[in-house]
Amino acid sequence: MVFAMALAVLRAVAQTTTPQYLFLTTSVPNGQGAFVPGIVTYTVDTTTGALTQITPPPVQTRGVPGALAINNGGTFLFAIATNSAGQGAVESFSVGSDGSLTEVGASPYTISNPQAAPIMIAVSPNGAYL
C-alpha cells in the first residue's frame, strides 16, 4: 500500500536513534477519500539517508498535532494536540519495534492549564519528565 503525502503541510518531526525511524506530522488518508491530521513513520537508511514509509498505515490523531518529542529509548512518541474540548493536550503513543504507533490508554492528556496552547515539547535526558 502506498500513501501519497504532501510534505508542504509538514508540521513537526521527531527521530529515534536505532533503528532509525522518522515521524512526521502531516495530513494522512482517512480511508474514505479525505485527509485528516496524523503522523507518518519512515525508516531512515543510515548510509544513504533515503526514507521509506513503513508498512503499517499512518496514525490518525485526535486533533492537529504540533511539535513532537520522543524518549531516549525510542519507545514513546509525544505530540502536542488538543483534546475533545479544544483544550491544550499531549497525545502519547507507544512505538512498536517496527516503528508503528499505538495511542496510549488515556491519551490525550490535558495540560495543567487547559486554556494554554503549548508550542514546544521535550523529554528530559533521563526520560523521567516531559
C-alpha positions in Angstrom: 0.0 0.0 0.0 1.4 3.4 -1.0 0.3 6.7 0.6 0.9 10.0 -1.1 1.9 12.6 1.4 2.0 16.3 0.7 5.1 17.4 2.5 4.1 21.0 2.0 1.8 20.6 5.1 4.6 19.2 7.3 4.2 20.4 10.9 6.7 18.6 13.1 9.4 15.9 13.1 10.9 13.5 15.7 13.6 10.8 15.1 14.7 7.7 17.0 18.3 6.5 17.2 18.4 2.8 16.5 16.7 1.6 14.5 16.2 4.9 12.7 12.6 6.0 12.5 11.5 9.4 11.4 8.0 10.6 12.5 6.2 13.5 10.6 3.0 15.2 11.4 1.0 15.9 8.2 -2.3 15.1 6.6 -3.0 11.4 6.2 -5.7 9.5 4.3 -8.7 8.5 6.4 -9.8 5.6 4.2 -12.8 7.4 2.9 -11.2 9.6 0.3 -10.4 12.5 2.6 -7.3 13.6 4.5 -7.1 14.2 8.3 -4.3 15.2 10.7 -1.9 12.4 11.5 1.6 11.0 11.9 3.5 9.1 9.3 6.5 6.9 10.1 9.6 6.4 7.8 12.7 4.2 8.2 15.9 6.1 7.6 18.7 4.4 5.7 21.8 5.5 7.7 24.1 5.0 4.8 22.2 6.9 2.1 19.7 9.0 4.1 16.9 7.5 2.0 13.4 7.5 3.6 11.0 4.6 3.2 7.5 4.7 4.6 6.7 1.8 6.9 4.0 -0.7 6.1 1.6 0.0 8.9 -0.7 2.8 7.8 -0.2 6.4 9.1 -1.8 7.1 12.5 -4.7 9.5 12.6 -4.5 11.9 15.6 -7.4 13.3 17.5 -6.5 16.9 16.6 -4.0 18.7 14.5 -0.7 17.6 16.1 2.0 20.1 16.7 5.6 19.6 18.0 6.8 16.1 18.6 9.2 14.6 21.1 10.5 11.0 21.6 12.0 9.4 24.7 15.7 8.3 24.5 14.7 4.7 24.3 12.6 5.4 21.2 9.6 3.6 22.8 7.3 6.6 23.3 6.3 9.5 21.0 4.5 12.6 22.3 2.6 15.1 20.3 1.2 18.5 21.3 -2.5 18.4 20.4 -6.0 19.4 21.6 -8.4 17.3 23.4 -12.1 16.8 22.5 -13.0 20.0 24.5 -10.5 22.0 22.4 -8.0 22.4 25.3 -4.3 22.1 25.1 -3.2 18.5 25.5 -0.4 15.9 24.8 -1.1 12.8 22.8 1.1 9.8 23.8 1.9 6.8 21.5 4.0 3.7 22.1 6.4 2.9 19.3 6.5 -0.7 18.1 9.7 -2.5 17.1 8.6 -2.0 13.5 8.0 1.8 14.0 4.2 1.5 14.2 2.4 3.8 16.6 -0.3 2.9 19.1 -2.1 5.5 21.2 -1.5 5.1 24.9 -4.6 4.3 27.1 -6.0 7.6 28.4 -4.3 9.8 25.8 -4.7 12.7 25.1 -3.7 14.2 28.4 -4.9 17.7 29.2 -2.1 20.1 30.3 -2.2 21.7 33.7 -3.6 25.0 32.2 -6.3 23.9 29.8 -6.5 27.4 28.3 -2.8 27.4 27.3 -1.7 26.4 23.8 1.6 24.6 24.0 4.1 25.2 21.2 7.1 23.1 22.2 7.6 19.7 23.9 10.7 17.9 25.1 11.7 14.8 27.1 14.3 15.1 29.9 17.6 13.4 29.2 16.8 10.7 31.8 13.4 10.1 30.3 11.6 10.8 33.6 9.9 14.1 32.6 8.0 15.5 29.7 
